[in-house]
Amino acid sequence: VGQPDRSQSWEDLREAVRLSATAVSQLPRQQPQSSVVAEVRALVREISASGLHDFSASERELAAASALARQGWPGLLGAMLLAPAWQWSAAPALESVPDWLWGDYTAWLFAAPKLFTASGHTESYAAHVERRLGELVRWVDRNPGAVAVRAALESYLSGVDFARLRVGGASLRRHAELHARLLARSVRKTSGGYDQFASLRAGRALRVGFIVEAFDASAASLATLPLFEQLEAERFEVECFVLQAADVATEQHTRQRVKRFHVLPSGPAEQLSALWAAGLDVAVFASALAGSTGGVARLAAHRVAPLQVATAATNFSTTGFPEIDLFVTGANAGVAETADHFSERLALVPGPLRVFNHDLIVEAPGIAVTRADLGLPDDAVVLVAMADFSDIAPETRQAWARLLATIPQAYLLLHPVAPESAGGGSTGRFCGEFDRALANQGVGGERLVIATAPLASRADRKEFLGVA
């Protein structure tokens, strides 16, 4: 299943799926393990990933899905083709689904939209995910050894996507906490090997360990460096623990700035043993943790130091991990008013915390961009943004359209961070959604300029932003 090209309408595809859903609902119930059923289960996943379910489901479609779901598992498979779980509040609970279907059903339950297409969708999706996460946590807590429950948990963890949740800007505390509980179950937490008591600090420096995936040229690495590279050696003994070595300038610089630099073993048990043996006073998990299933998140599900910390340098929201005690962020970020959005205690420091050490990467731009190249008037007010198009909510598109209507001489210039995945794989589809927002404000489509030329480096991106 591919996304429609310019000659094929989305409505044509939706009608084909409606017919397919009816046909699937008529499969014989006695053959759940047939090759045809296997193909249908794969088709459900492909439809969920295609972007078809991003559109608002009609009342007729939702009613049809409910009717199909009452016809046993063939009807349920048909309903899963027909409607997205996050728009169908009446979708059956897990307990009503055959055990052999739990993995596929969970994947469908948590399938994320590729592009939000209507106001209110971000709130609906967040509410749906919170409710279904609570349901999954109850089953995992109740019967973690059951084959169906394990299949559901593995399916969720292999496809979790918290990026779509962040689009709406609402509190993600409950989502993050539920995710952390599921991840903790999957890593089979080990309690042994760690001394729960902090050692005496009299006459010695504070031992602080930074735990990261790798010190490479990523934004996360460049934002982590300023957290420790200027710490006073007589007060802080800084160690770094990486999951992967990276033979780049960032890692070489880090090795010179810390007391000890460790490449952790590949096995999770060996990694924990190495962290326990380090005798840290403070462990800083310098990676995005909320909704993550990566190696650092799996370590953060354990206690490796008396004080465990996450920071706004690499986290855009609370982590939700009960083992993270402190969340460090900038005092000017407005988080003090939303302290209830965090499961950790807040530590507010003056100024912004998300700053970058770009001095290690010296590069010249490989492109030269002018307004003329982009079809922009030299005297225009140019507003520019770089973002994944799937992260731009309908409400944001509408606000930008109102802004262009307010400033007649203004143009909006957009560039997707990852052009190949813009708008869920279709820049044209994103533009179509934005054109409707512009038309509603009486703004011509020519005042929205989309540039997708590759920007290989930070210097290229800076050059591009310079036309604003």
Buried (B, 14 or more C-beta within 10 A) or exposed (E): BEBBEEEEEBEEBBEEBBEBBBEBBEBEEEEBEEEEBEEBBEBBBEBBBBBBBBBEBEEEBBEBBBEBBEBBBBBBBBBBBBBBBBBBEEBBEBEEBEEBBBBBBBBBBBBBBBBBBEEEBBBBBBBBBBEBBEBBBEBBEEEEEBEBBBBBBBBBBEBBBBBBBBBBBBBBBBBBBBBBBBBBBBBEBEEEBBEEEEEEEEEEBBBBBBBBBBBBBBEBBBBBBBBBBEBEEEEBBBBBBBBBEBEBBBBEBBEEBBBEBBBBEEEBEEBBBBBBEBEBBBBBBBBBBBBBBBBBBBBBBBBBBBBBBBBBBBBEBBBBBBBBBBBBBBBEBEBEEEEEBBBBEBBBBEEEBBBBBBEBBEEEBEBEBEBEEBEBEEEBEBBBBBBBBBBBBBBBBBEBBBBBBEEEEBBBBBBBEEBEBBBBBBBEBBBBBBBBBBEEBEBEEEBBBBBEEEBEBBBBBEBBBEBE
